[in-house]
Amino acid sequence: MDKTAAVVVAHGSRRESCVGSELQRTIDAVRRRLPGVEVNWAALQFNMPNLKKAVEEAVEGGATRVIVVPMFLFQGNHVFQDIPGELDELRERFPDVEIICTGHIGPDQRVADILTERIQGVTGRIYGAGGFFVHDPLEIEHRSFDIIEELLPGLDMNLEEKSVVKRVVHTTGDPSIAEAVYISQGAIEAGRQALRAGGDVFCDVNMVRSGIKASILTRYGGRALSLIDDPSVAESARSLHTTRSAAAVIEGAARNGFDGEVVAIGNAPTALFTLIDLVQKGRARPALVVGVPVGFVGARESKEALEQSGLPCITVRGTRGGSNVAAAIVNALLLLL
């Protein structure tokens, strides 16, 4: 199977921090946008890996195609002579690998956009009619995640955990919520395995269900389900003197115990308390619980109980949460597939 790798080659710097942090953030942003491509960087001078080493590592990693991207504004000697010369040597060494060099950055309109933003950021002018706006929703999302990445420098998490946290920050617009996210050990992998195997996502309310990326979920054979509007659930809630969300959890567990499923609760603490009780009684065995009910009555306590239950779980400590947060967490897991 063909495997594509990309090497973004920059000039390099005697100041290691420029490459070690600033360039790495740019590479991380590119990786998020190209999940099917292994993206790394190289330096022409001062830093390692240099271009030859980076291409060697890509080939050793199984790449059959290596795309080299010169991160240079102008077509100076590095772009015109140095990089092509090194690539010719590499092509001779690796005749079975397709090594492609793209154009340099050059006089791109997006560079003008960045310069415009920088100048306007100093002058304090508001973008007026005909000014620079971002209209493409995908570009808006990408820029948002780049900003979030800069706002979360100190999180002690791996990349997968961080991707979940960033989705929560993105959907709430609140960087401070990152510190409240709790992910139990193995929770992400448990959820990912369940979704990859075609497990359903049981939602306490329709708002959670409607926010889940069904196009990805159905690709693996899963469905986003909610029983909140089921007539039998409404009747059960009246007879049990509980909320419909809690009654829906009881009904859902009675069908298959949520075996191999992800349960996403974003609205009702009663639903989360009920689920934990069913698990303790052996009547439910979800693969993962996304428990983020919001509010001031029972929300904090239900999430504390979830954290202490030993279940694979992702939650947001305290009173914050909501259906949008529950859907965002599930979507983060789906995107990790």
C-alpha positions as CSV (number, residue, x, y, z in Angstrom):
1,M,0.0,0.0,0.0
2,D,1.3,3.4,-0.9
3,K,2.2,5.6,2.0
4,T,2.7,9.4,1.7
5,A,5.0,11.5,3.9
6,A,5.6,15.2,3.8
7,V,8.7,17.1,4.8
8,V,8.4,20.9,5.4
9,V,11.8,22.3,5.0
10,A,12.7,25.6,6.7
11,H,15.9,27.5,6.8
12,G,16.8,26.6,10.4
13,S,18.1,28.9,13.2
14,R,20.9,29.1,15.7
15,R,18.2,29.8,18.2
16,E,16.8,26.3,18.9
17,S,13.6,27.6,20.3
18,C,12.5,29.0,16.9
19,V,12.6,25.5,15.5
20,G,11.7,23.5,18.6
21,S,8.5,25.4,19.4
22,E,7.4,27.8,16.7
23,L,8.0,25.6,13.7
24,Q,6.7,22.6,15.6
25,R,3.3,24.3,16.3
26,T,3.0,25.0,12.5
27,I,3.7,21.3,11.7
28,D,1.2,20.2,14.3
29,A,-1.4,22.4,12.7
30,V,-0.7,20.9,9.3
31,R,-0.9,17.3,10.8
32,R,-4.4,18.0,12.1
33,R,-5.5,19.0,8.6
34,L,-3.9,16.1,6.8
35,P,-4.6,13.0,9.0
36,G,-3.6,10.6,6.3
37,V,-0.2,12.1,5.7
38,E,2.9,11.7,8.0
39,V,4.1,15.3,8.2
40,N,7.5,16.3,9.7
41,W,10.0,19.1,9.3
42,A,13.6,19.6,8.3
43,A,16.1,22.4,8.4
44,L,18.6,23.4,5.7
45,Q,21.0,24.8,8.3
46,F,21.9,24.7,12.0
47,N,19.3,22.2,13.1
48,M,18.5,18.5,12.9
49,P,17.0,16.7,11.2
50,N,18.3,18.2,8.0
51,L,16.6,17.5,4.7
52,K,18.5,14.3,3.9
53,K,17.9,12.9,7.3
54,A,14.2,13.7,7.3
55,V,13.7,12.0,3.9
56,E,15.7,9.0,5.1
57,E,13.5,8.7,8.2
58,A,10.3,8.9,6.0
59,V,11.6,6.2,3.7
60,E,12.6,4.0,6.7
61,G,9.1,4.5,8.0
62,G,7.7,2.9,4.8
63,A,6.9,6.0,2.7
64,T,6.7,5.3,-1.0
65,R,6.1,9.0,-1.8
66,V,7.8,11.9,-0.1
67,I,6.5,15.5,-0.7
68,V,9.0,18.2,0.1
69,V,7.6,21.6,0.8
70,P,10.0,24.6,0.9
71,M,8.9,26.9,3.6
72,F,10.5,29.9,2.0
73,L,8.9,33.2,0.9
74,F,11.3,33.9,-1.9
75,Q,13.0,31.9,-4.6
76,G,16.6,32.5,-3.5
77,N,19.5,30.1,-3.8
78,H,18.1,27.7,-1.2
79,V,14.9,27.2,-3.3
80,F,16.6,27.5,-6.7
81,Q,19.7,25.5,-6.1
82,D,20.3,23.9,-2.7
83,I,17.0,22.0,-2.2
84,P,16.9,20.6,-5.8
85,G,20.5,19.5,-5.5
86,E,19.9,17.5,-2.3
87,L,16.7,16.0,-3.7
88,D,18.5,14.8,-6.8
89,E,21.0,12.9,-4.6
90,L,18.1,11.4,-2.6
91,R,16.3,10.3,-5.7
92,E,19.5,8.4,-6.7
93,R,19.7,6.8,-3.3
94,F,16.0,5.8,-3.3
95,P,15.0,5.1,-6.9
96,D,11.8,3.3,-5.8
97,V,10.5,6.3,-3.8
98,E,8.7,9.1,-5.5
99,I,10.2,12.3,-4.2
100,I,8.3,15.4,-5.2
101,C,9.2,19.1,-4.4
102,T,6.3,21.6,-4.4
103,G,6.6,25.3,-5.0
104,H,7.8,27.6,-2.3
105,I,5.4,29.9,-0.5
106,G,6.0,32.9,-2.8
107,P,3.6,35.9,-3.4
108,D,0.5,34.1,-2.0
109,Q,-2.6,36.1,-1.2
110,R,-2.8,34.3,2.2
111,V,0.6,35.9,3.1
112,A,-1.0,39.3,2.3
113,D,-3.9,38.3,4.5
114,I,-1.6,37.6,7.4
115,L,0.3,40.9,6.9
116,T,-3.0,42.7,6.8
117,E,-4.1,41.1,10.1
118,R,-0.8,42.1,11.7
119,I,-1.1,45.7,10.7
120,Q,-4.7,46.0,11.6
121,G,-4.0,44.4,14.9
122,V,-1.7,47.3,15.7
123,T,-3.9,50.1,14.3
124,G,-7.0,48.7,16.0
125,R,-9.1,49.2,12.9
126,I,-12.2,47.0,12.5
127,Y,-12.6,45.1,9.3
128,G,-15.1,47.0,7.2
129,A,-17.0,46.3,4.0
130,G,-14.5,44.8,1.5
131,G,-12.1,44.0,4.3
132,F,-10.6,40.6,5.2
133,F,-13.1,38.1,6.5
134,V,-12.9,34.3,6.7
135,H,-16.1,32.8,5.2
136,D,-15.0,29.2,4.6
137,P,-16.3,27.1,7.6
138,L,-13.5,24.6,7.4
139,E,-10.9,27.4,7.4
140,I,-12.7,29.0,10.4
141,E,-12.4,25.7,12.3
142,H,-8.8,25.3,11.4
143,R,-7.9,28.8,12.5
144,S,-9.9,28.3,15.7
145,F,-8.0,25.2,16.6
146,D,-4.7,26.9,15.9
147,I,-5.7,29.6,18.3
148,I,-6.8,27.1,20.9
149,E,-3.4,25.3,20.5
150,E,-1.7,28.5,21.5
151,L,-3.9,29.0,24.5
152,L,-3.2,25.5,25.9
153,P,0.5,25.3,26.3
154,G,0.8,23.6,29.6
155,L,-1.6,20.6,29.4
156,D,0.1,17.4,30.6
157,M,-1.7,15.2,28.0
158,N,-0.9,13.0,25.0
159,L,-2.0,14.2,21.6
160,E,-5.3,12.1,21.6
161,E,-6.3,13.5,25.0
162,K,-5.5,17.0,23.9
163,S,-7.6,16.6,20.7
164,V,-10.6,15.8,22.9
165,V,-9.9,18.7,25.2
166,K,-9.6,21.1,22.3
167,R,-13.0,20.0,20.9
168,V,-14.5,20.9,24.3
169,V,-12.8,24.3,24.3
170,H,-13.9,24.9,20.8
171,T,-17.5,24.1,21.4
172,T,-17.7,26.2,24.6
173,G,-15.4,29.1,23.6
174,D,-13.9,28.8,27.0
175,P,-10.2,27.9,27.3
176,S,-10.4,27.6,31.1
177,I,-12.7,24.6,30.8
178,A,-9.6,22.5,29.6
179,E,-8.4,22.1,33.2
180,A,-11.8,20.7,34.2
181,V,-11.8,17.9,31.6
182,Y,-11.2,14.5,33.2
183,I,-10.3,11.5,31.0
184,S,-9.9,8.1,32.7
185,Q,-7.0,5.9,31.8
186,G,-7.8,3.9,28.6
187,A,-11.0,5.8,28.0
188,I,-10.2,7.1,24.6
189,E,-9.0,3.8,23.3
190,A,-12.1,2.1,24.8
191,G,-14.4,4.5,23.0
192,R,-12.5,4.4,19.8
193,Q,-12.6,0.6,19.7
194,A,-16.3,0.6,20.4
195,L,-17.0,3.1,17.6
196,R,-14.7,1.3,15.1
197,A,-16.5,-1.9,15.8
198,G,-19.8,-0.3,14.9
199,G,-21.1,0.4,18.4
200,D,-24.0,2.8,18.8
201,V,-24.0,6.0,20.7
202,F,-26.8,6.2,23.2
203,C,-27.7,9.8,24.0
204,D,-29.8,11.1,26.9
205,V,-31.5,13.8,24.8
206,N,-32.0,14.6,21.1
207,M,-29.7,17.6,21.3
208,V,-26.7,15.3,21.9
209,R,-27.8,13.0,19.2
210,S,-28.3,15.8,16.6
211,G,-24.8,17.2,17.3
212,I,-22.9,13.9,16.6
213,K,-21.2,13.6,13.2
214,A,-23.5,10.9,11.8
215,S,-21.6,10.7,8.5
216,I,-18.6,9.3,10.3
217,L,-20.5,7.1,12.8
218,T,-22.6,5.4,10.1
219,R,-19.5,4.7,8.1
220,Y,-18.5,2.2,10.8
221,G,-22.0,0.8,11.2
222,G,-23.0,2.7,14.3
223,R,-26.0,4.9,15.1
224,A,-26.8,7.8,17.4
225,L,-29.8,6.9,19.4
226,S,-32.1,8.6,21.9
227,L,-35.3,7.2,23.5
228,I,-36.3,10.5,25.1
229,D,-39.4,10.8,22.8
230,D,-40.4,7.2,23.1
231,P,-44.0,7.0,24.5
232,S,-43.2,4.1,26.7
233,V,-40.3,6.1,28.2
234,A,-42.7,9.0,29.0
235,E,-45.1,6.6,30.7
236,S,-42.2,4.9,32.6
237,A,-41.0,8.3,33.8
238,R,-44.4,9.1,35.2
239,S,-44.8,5.8,37.0
240,L,-41.2,5.9,38.4
241,H,-41.5,9.6,39.3
242,T,-38.2,10.4,37.6
243,T,-37.1,12.3,34.6
244,R,-37.6,11.1,31.0
245,S,-33.8,11.0,30.6
246,A,-33.4,8.7,33.5
247,A,-36.3,6.5,32.2
248,A,-34.7,6.4,28.8
249,V,-31.5,5.1,30.3
250,I,-33.4,2.4,32.1
251,E,-35.2,1.4,28.9
252,G,-31.9,1.5,26.8
253,A,-30.1,-0.7,29.3
254,A,-33.0,-3.2,29.3
255,R,-32.6,-3.7,25.6
256,N,-28.9,-4.7,25.5
257,G,-27.2,-3.3,28.6
258,F,-25.4,-0.8,26.3
259,D,-23.0,-3.7,25.6
260,G,-20.2,-2.3,23.4
261,E,-21.8,1.1,23.2
262,V,-20.8,4.6,24.1
263,V,-23.3,6.4,26.4
264,A,-23.3,10.2,26.0
265,I,-25.1,12.2,28.7
266,G,-25.0,15.9,28.3
267,N,-28.2,17.1,29.9
268,A,-29.6,15.3,32.9
269,P,-27.7,14.4,36.1
270,T,-30.5,11.9,36.9
271,A,-29.6,10.0,33.7
272,L,-26.0,9.7,34.8
273,F,-26.9,8.7,38.3
274,T,-29.2,6.1,36.9
275,L,-26.6,4.7,34.5
276,I,-24.0,4.3,37.3
277,D,-26.6,2.5,39.5
278,L,-27.4,0.1,36.6
279,V,-23.7,-0.6,36.1
280,Q,-23.3,-1.4,39.8
281,K,-26.2,-3.7,39.7
282,G,-24.8,-5.5,36.7
283,R,-27.5,-4.4,34.3
284,A,-25.4,-2.2,32.1
285,R,-21.9,-2.5,30.7
286,P,-21.1,0.5,28.4
287,A,-17.8,0.6,26.6
288,L,-17.4,4.3,27.5
289,V,-19.4,6.9,29.3
290,V,-19.3,10.5,28.2
291,G,-20.9,12.1,31.2
292,V,-21.1,15.9,31.1
293,P,-24.5,17.0,32.5
294,V,-24.8,20.7,33.1
295,G,-26.4,22.6,36.0
296,F,-26.4,23.3,39.7
297,V,-28.5,20.5,41.0
298,G,-26.8,17.2,40.9
299,A,-24.5,17.8,38.0
300,R,-21.3,18.1,39.9
301,E,-22.2,15.2,42.2
302,S,-23.2,12.9,39.3
303,K,-19.9,13.5,37.6
304,E,-17.9,12.9,40.8
305,A,-19.8,9.6,41.1
306,L,-18.9,8.7,37.5
307,E,-15.2,9.5,38.1
308,Q,-15.2,7.3,41.2
309,S,-17.1,4.4,39.5
310,G,-14.1,2.9,37.7
311,L,-15.9,3.1,34.4
312,P,-14.0,4.2,31.3
313,C,-15.2,7.8,31.2
314,I,-14.7,11.3,30.0
315,T,-16.3,14.1,32.0
316,V,-16.0,17.8,32.9
317,R,-15.7,18.4,36.6
318,G,-18.0,20.9,38.2
319,T,-21.2,22.5,37.0
320,R,-20.2,23.1,33.3
321,G,-21.0,20.7,30.5
322,G,-24.1,20.3,28.3
323,S,-25.3,18.6,25.2
324,N,-22.9,20.4,22.9
325,V,-20.0,19.3,25.0
326,A,-21.1,15.7,25.0
327,A,-21.5,15.7,21.2
328,A,-18.1,17.4,20.8
329,I,-16.4,14.7,22.8
330,V,-18.0,11.9,20.8
331,N,-17.1,13.8,17.6
332,A,-13.5,14.0,18.8
333,L,-13.4,10.3,19.2
334,L,-14.9,9.8,15.8
335,L,-12.3,12.0,14.2
336,L,-9.6,10.0,15.8
337,L,-10.8,7.0,13.8
